[in-house]
């Protein structure tokens, strides 16, 4: 199964998220103070739910601005960007690394902002938290659609200075988004060079910014 197909399914599934109601602190405050793996994932889901409910009013740019600080807080973007290019990370200079970090973060936010365009009464459940390798934890979650269908969506988190951050997402419990990206990105770099990857990511951001995506187009 190709990266494009898997990411399309991931984002299609995530776009039907729902979660419990938010009470007390704002999402930004909750994100900043979340210290346990499950709390981080649930903070993400709360913000996604809010964006979904206000998607049309916010528009793409509003969704982007709402999600940017939360994703920056909850995802370990530098780690994910580095791992997404595999061994090629050590082969490029600091300037290209900085460009990748900036572009990868904008792409990550754009991906969510461009896809979260509606809400239709689905709900989300946190099932369990399991200790995994290299001091990481897996947060197992389940998406339940109105017709009773479920999608398992798990998150891997690693410890950082102020708590925990997400470093990977697994569709159906086993399909690693980070591993698929690493395979696709490394292949592109191998064929066409590092700049080709940056160009491809920029092109995907432009498509997402157009607000013409409806979940049927593949993501890079």
PyMOL commands that set and color helices and strands:
alter all, ss='L'
color gray80, all
select helices_A, chain A and resi 3-14+27-33+37-53+55-74+77-84+86-91+94-115+177-192+194-209
alter helices_A, ss='H'
color red, helices_A
select strands_A, chain A and resi 123-131+137-144+150-160+163-171+175-176
alter strands_A, ss='S'
color yellow, strands_A
deselect
rebuild
show_as cartoon
